[in-house]
Amino acid sequence: MRSTRPTDPFLGSSQALQLLRQQAVLAQQSGEPVLILGESGSGKSTLAAWLHETGPRRPHRFVEVPCSRQGGTDLETRLFGTVGGHWTPGRTSSPGWLQTARQGTVFLDEVGDLDLNLQRRLRDVLESGEFQRNGDVFKHHADFRIIAGSSLELRALAERGLFDPGLLVRLAASHVLRLPPLRDRREDLPYLSETILDRLRDTLQSPHLHLTREALSALEAHAWPGNLREFRTCLEGAALKSVDGNIRPEHLALEGQPAGASGNASVPLGQSRWERERQSIRAALDGAEEPAFANVAAAPAPLASPPGMPPKSFSLRALLPRLRTG
């Protein structure tokens, strides 16, 4: 759980952002579930917090649930809570996040990473309007609003049996908001830059902090695979490096990526986190230096499965260090 932060998620005047604002206003006063789709770092949690802070449930709690950072059993316990007693010796009673968010909002961040069993249990909560703590015989009224965010295309996952169709229907029935990636709204970069720098002037007590024209051109040419999160971190780091307050291109930690490149080109939407991990490793292998591949080709022995490991369990993860050090 975290405290609410009423940050404006619509900083800019691009057409894509204005369309998002119109759709978000429609969902603002609704008590129905909202599904927010967008690439990593595009501001899903900021938009979810804004929907809560400007909606009718504002006086109550906003609870963010990081679905991709915890295991299934641990997350289920934290989400639904537990009841200790005769049938659960040694277990103490504790309210879950759903009970803590009574009359407030629950934001399921990266809901696509939940395991299927927990997806089905959440589907039942949305269908019945009730939830039950682990080990409890009583049910509680589900008096909270659900907002879910995902960087994956949940419909594609559902078609492949990786996401519960019933939960998808419940989440997407009323409001689906798509956050545009930063590369598709480059005209917003000057305003975003000034907004972030204005905050940094106060934080760093540096009233003369300024972005040079050359630095702004470099920012506009970057692909921003990490979207707003990467953009904000880049400017914060550059502000600390600047001695005279003028942020120049050499202060920006930017990788040489073509402006037209897609930030998620190597991580297509609709993949599970396991598929994304495999593809990231494969991409790293493809980008390895030529001498490393030459050494592997000259010495095929290291490619065999390690001693005691069945051939079928040998993975790219085990191979990667050898390519890097070969």
C-alpha positions as CSV (number, residue, x, y, z in Angstrom):
1,M,0.0,0.0,0.0
2,R,1.2,3.5,-0.7
3,S,-0.1,7.0,-0.1
4,T,-1.9,8.7,-2.9
5,R,-0.2,11.2,-5.2
6,P,-2.5,13.4,-7.2
7,T,0.0,13.9,-10.2
8,D,-1.4,15.2,-13.5
9,P,-1.0,12.4,-16.0
10,F,-1.8,14.7,-19.0
11,L,1.3,16.9,-19.2
12,G,1.3,18.0,-22.8
13,S,-0.9,19.0,-25.7
14,S,-0.4,16.2,-28.2
15,Q,-3.5,14.8,-29.9
16,A,-2.9,11.3,-28.4
17,L,-2.8,12.8,-24.9
18,Q,-5.9,14.9,-25.4
19,L,-7.8,11.8,-26.6
20,L,-6.7,9.9,-23.5
21,R,-7.9,12.8,-21.3
22,Q,-11.3,12.7,-22.9
23,Q,-11.6,9.0,-22.3
24,A,-10.2,9.2,-18.7
25,V,-12.8,11.9,-17.8
26,L,-15.6,9.5,-18.8
27,A,-14.1,6.8,-16.5
28,Q,-13.3,9.4,-13.7
29,Q,-16.7,9.4,-12.0
30,S,-17.6,5.8,-12.8
31,G,-17.5,3.1,-10.2
32,E,-16.8,0.4,-12.8
33,P,-13.5,-1.3,-13.3
34,V,-10.9,0.4,-15.6
35,L,-8.2,-1.4,-17.6
36,I,-5.1,0.8,-18.4
37,L,-2.8,-0.5,-21.1
38,G,0.6,1.0,-21.9
39,E,4.3,0.2,-22.2
40,S,6.5,0.0,-19.2
41,G,7.2,3.5,-17.7
42,S,4.4,5.2,-19.6
43,G,2.5,6.3,-16.4
44,K,-0.1,3.6,-15.7
45,S,0.2,4.0,-11.9
46,T,0.0,7.8,-12.2
47,L,-3.2,7.6,-14.3
48,A,-4.7,5.1,-11.8
49,A,-3.9,7.4,-8.9
50,W,-5.4,10.3,-10.7
51,L,-8.6,8.4,-11.4
52,H,-8.9,7.7,-7.7
53,E,-7.9,11.2,-6.5
54,T,-10.4,12.9,-8.8
55,G,-13.2,10.4,-8.3
56,P,-15.9,9.8,-5.7
57,R,-13.7,7.4,-3.7
58,R,-11.0,10.1,-3.0
59,P,-11.6,10.3,0.8
60,H,-10.6,6.6,1.1
61,R,-7.5,4.6,0.4
62,F,-5.7,4.0,-2.9
63,V,-3.9,0.6,-2.6
64,E,-1.4,-0.4,-5.3
65,V,-0.7,-4.1,-5.7
66,P,2.5,-4.9,-7.6
67,C,1.4,-8.1,-9.3
68,S,4.8,-8.9,-11.0
69,R,7.0,-8.5,-7.9
70,Q,5.6,-11.3,-5.7
71,G,5.0,-15.0,-5.9
72,G,1.5,-16.4,-6.4
73,T,0.9,-17.7,-2.8
74,D,2.5,-14.7,-1.1
75,L,0.5,-12.3,-3.3
76,E,-2.7,-14.2,-2.7
77,T,-2.2,-14.0,1.1
78,R,-1.4,-10.2,0.9
79,L,-4.3,-9.6,-1.3
80,F,-7.1,-11.5,0.4
81,G,-5.7,-11.7,4.0
82,T,-5.8,-14.6,6.4
83,V,-7.8,-15.8,9.5
84,G,-6.1,-17.8,12.2
85,G,-7.9,-20.4,14.2
86,H,-8.5,-24.1,14.8
87,W,-8.0,-25.1,11.2
88,T,-5.0,-22.8,10.7
89,P,-2.7,-23.4,13.7
90,G,0.1,-21.0,14.0
91,R,-1.4,-18.5,11.6
92,T,-2.3,-15.1,12.8
93,S,-5.3,-13.1,11.4
94,S,-4.4,-10.2,9.1
95,P,-6.5,-8.1,6.8
96,G,-5.6,-8.2,3.1
97,W,-5.2,-5.4,0.7
98,L,-8.8,-5.9,-0.5
99,Q,-10.1,-5.4,3.0
100,T,-7.7,-2.4,3.6
101,A,-9.1,-0.7,0.5
102,R,-12.6,-0.6,1.8
103,Q,-14.6,2.1,0.0
104,G,-11.4,3.0,-1.8
105,T,-9.5,1.8,-4.9
106,V,-7.3,-1.2,-5.6
107,F,-4.8,-0.8,-8.5
108,L,-3.5,-4.1,-9.9
109,D,-0.2,-3.2,-11.5
110,E,0.8,-5.6,-14.3
111,V,-2.2,-7.8,-13.8
112,G,-1.1,-9.9,-16.8
113,D,1.7,-11.4,-14.7
114,L,-0.8,-13.0,-12.2
115,D,-1.0,-16.7,-12.2
116,L,-4.2,-18.2,-13.5
117,N,-5.5,-19.4,-10.2
118,L,-5.3,-15.9,-8.7
119,Q,-6.9,-14.5,-11.9
120,R,-9.9,-16.8,-11.5
121,R,-10.3,-15.8,-7.8
122,L,-10.3,-12.2,-8.7
123,R,-12.8,-12.9,-11.5
124,D,-15.1,-14.5,-8.9
125,V,-14.7,-11.3,-6.7
126,L,-15.8,-9.1,-9.5
127,E,-18.7,-11.4,-10.5
128,S,-20.1,-11.9,-7.0
129,G,-19.1,-8.7,-5.3
130,E,-17.7,-10.6,-2.4
131,F,-14.4,-11.9,-1.2
132,Q,-13.2,-14.3,1.4
133,R,-10.0,-14.2,3.5
134,N,-7.9,-17.4,3.5
135,G,-9.1,-19.7,6.2
136,D,-12.3,-17.7,6.8
137,V,-15.8,-19.0,6.7
138,F,-17.4,-15.6,6.3
139,K,-17.5,-13.5,3.1
140,H,-17.0,-9.7,3.0
141,H,-18.6,-7.2,0.7
142,A,-16.2,-6.1,-2.1
143,D,-16.7,-2.4,-1.5
144,F,-13.9,-1.0,-3.6
145,R,-13.1,-0.1,-7.2
146,I,-10.7,-2.2,-9.3
147,I,-8.3,-0.5,-11.7
148,A,-5.9,-2.8,-13.5
149,G,-2.8,-1.9,-15.5
150,S,-0.8,-4.0,-18.0
151,S,2.0,-3.6,-20.4
152,L,0.8,-6.8,-22.1
153,E,-2.1,-7.2,-24.6
154,L,-4.4,-9.2,-22.3
155,R,-6.7,-10.2,-25.2
156,A,-3.8,-12.0,-26.9
157,L,-2.8,-13.7,-23.7
158,A,-6.4,-14.9,-23.2
159,E,-6.5,-16.3,-26.7
160,R,-3.4,-18.4,-25.8
161,G,-4.9,-19.6,-22.5
162,L,-2.5,-17.4,-20.4
163,F,-5.1,-15.0,-19.1
164,D,-8.6,-15.8,-17.7
165,P,-11.2,-14.6,-20.3
166,G,-13.8,-14.0,-17.6
167,L,-11.5,-11.6,-15.8
168,L,-10.7,-9.8,-19.0
169,V,-14.4,-9.3,-19.7
170,R,-14.9,-7.9,-16.3
171,L,-11.9,-5.5,-16.4
172,A,-12.5,-4.3,-20.0
173,A,-16.3,-4.1,-20.1
174,S,-16.6,-0.4,-19.3
175,H,-13.4,1.5,-19.7
176,V,-10.1,0.7,-21.5
177,L,-7.5,3.5,-21.5
178,R,-4.4,3.2,-23.7
179,L,-1.4,5.3,-22.7
180,P,0.6,6.5,-25.8
181,P,4.3,5.8,-25.7
182,L,6.6,8.8,-25.4
183,R,8.0,8.4,-28.9
184,D,4.5,8.9,-30.3
185,R,4.1,12.3,-28.5
186,R,7.4,14.0,-29.1
187,E,5.8,17.4,-29.4
188,D,5.1,17.2,-25.6
189,L,8.8,16.9,-24.7
190,P,9.5,20.7,-24.3
191,Y,6.6,21.1,-21.9
192,L,7.5,17.9,-20.1
193,S,11.1,19.0,-19.8
194,E,10.2,22.4,-18.4
195,T,7.8,20.8,-15.9
196,I,10.4,18.4,-14.6
197,L,13.1,21.1,-14.5
198,D,10.8,23.5,-12.6
199,R,10.5,20.9,-9.9
200,L,14.2,20.2,-9.9
201,R,14.9,24.0,-9.5
202,D,13.1,23.9,-6.2
203,T,14.5,20.5,-5.1
204,L,18.2,21.3,-5.9
205,Q,17.8,25.0,-5.1
206,S,19.2,25.8,-8.5
207,P,17.0,28.6,-10.0
208,H,19.2,28.9,-13.1
209,L,18.8,25.3,-14.2
210,H,18.3,25.4,-18.0
211,L,18.1,22.9,-20.9
212,T,20.2,24.0,-23.9
213,R,18.7,23.8,-27.4
214,E,21.3,21.1,-28.3
215,A,20.2,19.0,-25.3
216,L,16.5,19.4,-26.2
217,S,17.3,18.2,-29.8
218,A,19.1,15.2,-28.3
219,L,16.0,14.4,-26.2
220,E,13.7,14.7,-29.1
221,A,15.9,12.4,-31.2
222,H,15.9,9.6,-28.6
223,A,13.5,6.6,-28.9
224,W,12.7,6.5,-25.1
225,P,12.2,2.8,-24.6
226,G,11.6,3.5,-20.9
227,N,9.0,6.2,-21.7
228,L,8.3,8.8,-19.0
229,R,10.2,7.0,-16.3
230,E,13.4,7.0,-18.4
231,F,12.8,10.6,-19.4
232,R,12.4,11.8,-15.8
233,T,15.4,9.9,-14.6
234,C,17.5,11.2,-17.5
235,L,16.8,14.8,-16.7
236,E,17.3,14.3,-12.9
237,G,20.7,12.8,-13.6
238,A,21.6,15.5,-16.1
239,A,20.7,18.3,-13.6
240,L,23.1,16.8,-11.0
241,K,25.9,16.7,-13.6
242,S,25.5,20.3,-14.7
243,V,27.9,22.7,-12.9
244,D,26.7,26.0,-14.2
245,G,23.0,25.0,-14.5
246,N,23.1,24.6,-18.3
247,I,22.2,21.1,-19.3
248,R,24.1,20.1,-22.4
249,P,24.0,16.9,-24.5
250,E,27.0,15.4,-22.7
251,H,25.1,15.5,-19.4
252,L,22.4,13.3,-20.9
253,A,22.8,9.5,-20.4
254,L,21.3,8.5,-23.7
255,E,22.1,5.4,-25.7
256,G,22.5,5.7,-29.4
257,Q,19.1,4.3,-30.5
258,P,17.5,5.6,-33.7
259,A,14.6,8.0,-33.1
260,G,12.2,5.8,-35.1
261,A,12.9,2.6,-33.1
262,S,10.2,1.2,-31.0
263,G,10.9,1.2,-27.3
264,N,9.3,-2.3,-27.0
265,A,10.5,-3.7,-30.3
266,S,12.3,-6.6,-28.6
267,V,9.4,-7.2,-26.2
268,P,6.2,-7.5,-28.2
269,L,2.9,-7.0,-26.3
270,G,1.0,-10.2,-25.5
271,Q,3.9,-12.1,-24.1
272,S,4.2,-13.5,-20.6
273,R,7.1,-12.4,-18.4
274,W,8.8,-15.8,-19.0
275,E,8.6,-15.3,-22.8
276,R,9.9,-11.8,-22.4
277,E,12.8,-13.1,-20.4
278,R,13.7,-15.7,-23.0
279,Q,13.5,-13.1,-25.8
280,S,15.6,-10.6,-23.8
281,I,18.3,-13.3,-23.4
282,R,18.1,-14.2,-27.1
283,A,18.4,-10.5,-28.0
284,A,21.5,-10.3,-25.8
285,L,23.0,-13.3,-27.6
286,D,22.3,-11.7,-31.0
287,G,24.0,-8.5,-29.8
288,A,27.1,-10.3,-28.5
289,E,30.5,-9.3,-29.9
290,E,31.8,-11.3,-32.9
291,P,35.0,-12.6,-31.1
292,A,32.7,-14.2,-28.5
293,F,30.9,-16.2,-31.2
294,A,34.2,-17.0,-32.9
295,N,35.5,-18.5,-29.7
296,V,32.4,-20.6,-29.2
297,A,32.6,-21.9,-32.8
298,A,36.2,-22.9,-32.3
299,A,35.5,-24.7,-29.1
300,P,32.1,-26.5,-29.2
301,A,32.6,-28.3,-25.9
302,P,31.3,-25.5,-23.7
303,L,28.0,-25.6,-25.6
304,A,27.2,-29.0,-24.1
305,S,25.0,-29.3,-21.1
306,P,26.9,-28.9,-17.8
307,P,27.7,-32.1,-15.9
308,G,24.7,-33.5,-14.2
309,M,22.2,-31.4,-16.1
310,P,19.8,-33.1,-18.6
311,P,20.2,-31.7,-22.1
312,K,16.5,-30.5,-22.2
313,S,17.1,-28.2,-19.2
314,F,20.1,-26.5,-20.8
315,S,19.0,-22.9,-21.4
316,L,20.1,-19.6,-23.0
317,R,20.6,-18.2,-19.5
318,A,23.3,-20.8,-18.8
319,L,24.9,-20.1,-22.2
320,L,25.0,-16.3,-21.9
321,P,27.9,-16.0,-19.4
322,R,30.1,-18.2,-21.6
323,L,29.4,-16.0,-24.6
324,R,30.2,-12.9,-22.6
325,T,33.5,-14.3,-21.3
326,G,34.5,-16.4,-24.2
